[in-house]
Amino acid sequence: MRRNITTEITIDAPPAEVWAVLTDLPRYCVWNPFIRQAGGEVALGERLRLTMYAESGRPTTFHPTVRVCAPGAELRWTGHFLVRGLFDGEHFFRLSEGPNRTTRLEHGERFRGLLVPFLGRLLEGTARNFTAMNLALRSRVESARATS
């Protein structure tokens, strides 16, 4: 079984500026309401340490592997719960330049595995968490531009 979640937002800054904030994992604790703790090297094949706080507020730590790292364009990582095939996720951020040096951010995840049909409410909350993260990212990037 599969399920996809995709969210989008436009940020008033070029992709390089959005990328810089998105990949500065140690500073996630300052601005990110969803992934509040993050570490590791954002590089192809590297494992990250991400602590996510769902709507319930209960933290969950994952150790996904970076699968795509194209600066200013795309970041993608994959992970799974317990064993592969039970509940797997491919998380992605795609950045593209829009008019007037803006960035269109597409942020989502592709879920697959045996547990997907039973996690509908959890996945609905995940979409809201992605939207909250997008809004916080936009605020962080745009406020940094205003002060520089």
Disulfide bonds with the S-S distance in Angstrom:
none
